[in-house]
Amino acid sequence: MLLEIAKWKENALSPVLFMVDDIANISVKKFQSDTLKIGEDWGQYAQDKNSMWDFLYNNLLKKFPEIKTTFFLVTDKRAPMALGESYTYTERIDKDEKFKAFLQYLHAHPNVELSYHGTTHGTAAVEHEEFLQEWETFATLNEAKVEINRGKELFKSVLGSYPTGGKYCGYEEGKFGASSIAQTGFKWWSYHWDGMMWDKNSTESKYNYDLEFNQGVVDIPTTVDGSTLSLKIVKKIFTKKYLKSLYLYLKEGKTIEGHIESLYNNREVIAVQEHSSPYRTDNRIQYPNIISDMDNLNHIFSLLAKKDVWYATCGELADYYIARENIKIKVDNDRFQLFSDREIESEITLMMPFDGVVFSLYDEEDNFISKFYQKDKKLIITYCFDINKTYKVKI
């Protein structure tokens, strides 16, 4: 009997992630109005009409209920982009009962994950170009660890558990990034803007479209810029983003559809990155963002809906990867056991060649568990296997 672990759950060709930052207890008022306008909310307005969540849910997540979203949460008061600027409202995550209840709602949502994105996001300077991202401000490894742990405690005080992963603010790791993450108990982390490989033909070895470990932490790449417009979004034809996409197509033959197809055909991670709001304190528009990119996001997820993909949160993907990379299978005739030196917290998909006979899985006491099913030329089963326990495969 030949058993192997599938690269991705259900032997899908690629996992699909949807990453959104920042979610924070913030609003940025941009219009002279007594009512909230679309784009002004970063999370403070919870589920109110025109809030970030209201807009995202009704314009994307409701249409594609299979999407799983990982939000990156700033836990303390976020710093403005430059000195003298301010948000309309900004507070810690634990200072507003409405916002706390909203975070708890998201935390309990089966298709949502809340992860860590620093305490203040960084330190403002005279000019916004001189803004220091949070991990750039740490002078020592110990300073970084102390601040991370403070942020994790704020996270736990509202949500009852620590975050399992997160992302550097601005993808800037500073001098102590990787070590500070490895030494503060994170399971996974988004270290780099890996879309650079496609956007600028970067050959830097730190960029990757697949998973790997960084000091024992799962490195989850960010591979798709949600603001790289499809040329089919003709309503954006007079925007700079559309002209950039047109330039990439005419000069280099690149399209967002081609990029996604390449990731899919190579069984790599399709991780779509967005911001929660277009508005910053320095009056600049931040890209990508869910408001400007909504038509493009609908196009992207319409393409993915036709493909054999696995929708996951970053944490679910990390758990599967840890299991896949650590489990060893010992087969003895029609019996097998799984062994691992690391704790396993994920279902695993096992595969065996299909020769016309469908098998079933039983425990050691001959209790039926589930049937394998045929997918392509394989028999597939996904189950939360117990490590060191004996299982049987029978007709």
URDA-V295257 format. One record per backbone hydrogen bond with DSSP energy under -1.0 kcal/mol. NH is the residue of the N-H (numbers start at 0). CO is the residue of the C=O. Records with the same first field share a line. If there is no record, write none. Layout:
NH = CO ; CO
//
This chain:
3 = 350
5 = 348
10 = 7
11 = 8
12 = 307
15 = 309
16 = 269
18 = 271
19 = 69
20 = 273
22 = 71
23 = 41
25 = 23
26 = 88
27 = 39
32 = 30
39 = 36
41 = 25
43 = 25
45 = 42
47 = 44
50 = 47
54 = 50
55 = 51
56 = 52
57 = 53
58 = 54
59 = 55
60 = 55
61 = 56
63 = 59
66 = 63
68 = 110
69 = 17
70 = 112
71 = 19
72 = 114
73 = 22
74 = 117
75 = 118
78 = 119
82 = 124
84 = 81
87 = 26
88 = 26
90 = 24
92 = 74
94 = 91
99 = 95
100 = 96
101 = 97
102 = 98
103 = 99
104 = 100
105 = 101
106 = 102
107 = 103
108 = 105
111 = 108
112 = 68
114 = 70
115 = 164
116 = 72
122 = 131
129 = 126
130 = 127
131 = 122
133 = 120
135 = 132
136 = 133
143 = 139
144 = 140
145 = 141
146 = 142
147 = 143
148 = 144
149 = 145
150 = 146
151 = 147
152 = 148
153 = 149
154 = 150
155 = 151
156 = 152
157 = 153
158 = 154
159 = 155
166 = 115
167 = 189
170 = 167
171 = 168
179 = 175
180 = 176
181 = 177
182 = 178
183 = 180
185 = 180
186 = 163
187 = 163
188 = 217
189 = 165
193 = 191
195 = 192
196 = 193
197 = 194
198 = 194
199 = 195
201 = 195
206 = 203
213 = 216
216 = 213
217 = 186
218 = 211
219 = 188
223 = 270
225 = 272
227 = 224
228 = 226
232 = 229
233 = 231
235 = 232
236 = 233
238 = 235
242 = 238
243 = 239
244 = 240
245 = 241
246 = 242
247 = 243
248 = 244
249 = 245
250 = 246
251 = 247
252 = 248
253 = 247
258 = 254
259 = 255
260 = 256
261 = 257
262 = 258
263 = 259
264 = 260
265 = 261
266 = 263
267 = 262
268 = 208
269 = 14
271 = 16
272 = 223
273 = 18
282 = 279
285 = 277
289 = 274
292 = 288
296 = 292
297 = 293
298 = 294
299 = 295
300 = 296
301 = 297
302 = 298
303 = 299
304 = 300
305 = 302
306 = 303
308 = 306
309 = 13
311 = 15
316 = 312
317 = 313
318 = 314
319 = 315
320 = 316
321 = 317
322 = 318
323 = 319
324 = 320
325 = 321
326 = 322
327 = 338
329 = 336
331 = 334
334 = 331
335 = 390
336 = 329
338 = 327
347 = 382
349 = 380
350 = 3
351 = 378
353 = 376
359 = 393
360 = 369
361 = 391
362 = 366
365 = 362
368 = 360
369 = 360
371 = 358
372 = 379
374 = 377
377 = 374
378 = 351
379 = 372
380 = 349
382 = 347
384 = 382
387 = 337
388 = 385
390 = 335
391 = 361
392 = 333
393 = 359
//
